[in-house]
Structure formats: C-alpha cells, structure tokens
Amino acid sequence: MPQLNLAEAKARFSELVQKAMLGEEVIVAKENKPVVKIVPIKPVKRKPGTGKGIWMSPDFDEPLDEFFRA
C-alpha cells in the first residue's frame, strides 16, 4: 500500500485511480500524515422485487393546497 504526498498524488492521479480499480489501496498524505485512502468502489447489486410494499398515494401528483394560498 503505497503512500504519496498530495502533490505527487495530484500529478499521478490517473495512475492511482487505475491502481485502485485493480484492487490496490493508495494512501495520500499531507505533511507526512495520512489523510485519504483511495480504494475501489464495489458496485451495488440490486435484486428484483426489493421494492415490494412501497406504495404511492393515488393523489401524490396532485398540486398541494399550500401552493394555491396567496
């Protein structure tokens, strides 16, 4: 897990993103103190049918009364 200073990370940002996409963690430091970890984001897998039980009121798209008050 490499640690780079902020200026070096800025100059090599694309390379660091590629490393993160390959699973490597990269630490960015400011004044020799670690402040940021660049890691890959795992995609969220959605399951069909997980919205069961969610409902909308039949009048949900009707204008609200308070918008008509002057």
C-alpha beads as a LAMMPS data file, in Angstrom:
LAMMPS data file: protein, C-alpha beads

70 atoms
69 bonds

1 atom types
1 bond types

-500.0 500.0 xlo xhi
-500.0 500.0 ylo yhi
-500.0 500.0 zlo zhi

Masses

1 110.0

Atoms # bond

1 1 1 0.000 0.000 0.000
2 1 1 1.980 2.998 -1.244
3 1 1 1.806 6.380 0.463
4 1 1 2.250 9.513 -1.625
5 1 1 2.280 13.171 -0.736
6 1 1 -0.532 15.356 -2.032
7 1 1 1.459 16.992 -4.841
8 1 1 2.680 13.651 -6.159
9 1 1 -0.820 12.159 -5.955
10 1 1 -2.179 15.108 -7.922
11 1 1 0.429 14.613 -10.631
12 1 1 -0.216 10.848 -10.832
13 1 1 -3.967 10.809 -10.176
14 1 1 -4.944 8.786 -13.268
15 1 1 -2.361 6.152 -12.422
16 1 1 -3.604 5.964 -8.822
17 1 1 -7.196 5.527 -9.980
18 1 1 -6.089 2.667 -12.244
19 1 1 -4.307 1.014 -9.308
20 1 1 -7.420 1.365 -7.161
21 1 1 -9.545 -0.176 -9.920
22 1 1 -7.198 -3.163 -9.859
23 1 1 -7.777 -3.551 -6.112
24 1 1 -4.770 -1.743 -4.681
25 1 1 -5.235 0.747 -1.832
26 1 1 -3.313 4.013 -2.093
27 1 1 -2.748 6.399 0.821
28 1 1 -2.398 10.143 0.199
29 1 1 -0.592 12.145 2.883
30 1 1 -0.432 15.827 3.694
31 1 1 2.531 16.986 5.751
32 1 1 3.526 13.324 6.169
33 1 1 0.186 12.456 7.812
34 1 1 -2.179 10.072 6.002
35 1 1 -5.413 11.888 5.125
36 1 1 -7.055 9.951 2.268
37 1 1 -7.262 6.342 1.156
38 1 1 -8.108 5.658 -2.493
39 1 1 -9.936 2.337 -2.789
40 1 1 -12.206 0.808 -5.433
41 1 1 -15.966 1.075 -5.054
42 1 1 -17.798 -2.213 -5.276
43 1 1 -20.898 -1.972 -7.467
44 1 1 -24.196 -2.441 -5.669
45 1 1 -26.219 -5.330 -6.983
46 1 1 -29.938 -4.659 -6.976
47 1 1 -32.357 -7.519 -6.560
48 1 1 -35.677 -7.515 -8.412
49 1 1 -38.663 -7.270 -6.133
50 1 1 -36.943 -5.464 -3.256
51 1 1 -39.387 -2.565 -3.600
52 1 1 -42.399 -4.682 -2.649
53 1 1 -44.562 -2.984 -0.079
54 1 1 -43.715 0.508 -1.320
55 1 1 -46.796 2.397 -2.412
56 1 1 -47.783 5.856 -3.580
57 1 1 -50.943 7.665 -2.668
58 1 1 -53.347 7.903 -5.618
59 1 1 -53.207 11.710 -5.387
60 1 1 -49.433 12.041 -4.928
61 1 1 -49.033 14.117 -8.105
62 1 1 -51.908 16.495 -7.359
63 1 1 -50.962 20.116 -6.515
64 1 1 -50.664 20.841 -2.809
65 1 1 -53.191 23.176 -1.211
66 1 1 -50.496 25.435 0.267
67 1 1 -49.292 26.370 -3.238
68 1 1 -52.654 27.945 -4.005
69 1 1 -52.661 30.182 -0.922
70 1 1 -51.553 33.709 -1.624

Bonds

1 1 1 2
2 1 2 3
3 1 3 4
4 1 4 5
5 1 5 6
6 1 6 7
7 1 7 8
8 1 8 9
9 1 9 10
10 1 10 11
11 1 11 12
12 1 12 13
13 1 13 14
14 1 14 15
15 1 15 16
16 1 16 17
17 1 17 18
18 1 18 19
19 1 19 20
20 1 20 21
21 1 21 22
22 1 22 23
23 1 23 24
24 1 24 25
25 1 25 26
26 1 26 27
27 1 27 28
28 1 28 29
29 1 29 30
30 1 30 31
31 1 31 32
32 1 32 33
33 1 33 34
34 1 34 35
35 1 35 36
36 1 36 37
37 1 37 38
38 1 38 39
39 1 39 40
40 1 40 41
41 1 41 42
42 1 42 43
43 1 43 44
44 1 44 45
45 1 45 46
46 1 46 47
47 1 47 48
48 1 48 49
49 1 49 50
50 1 50 51
51 1 51 52
52 1 52 53
53 1 53 54
54 1 54 55
55 1 55 56
56 1 56 57
57 1 57 58
58 1 58 59
59 1 59 60
60 1 60 61
61 1 61 62
62 1 62 63
63 1 63 64
64 1 64 65
65 1 65 66
66 1 66 67
67 1 67 68
68 1 68 69
69 1 69 70
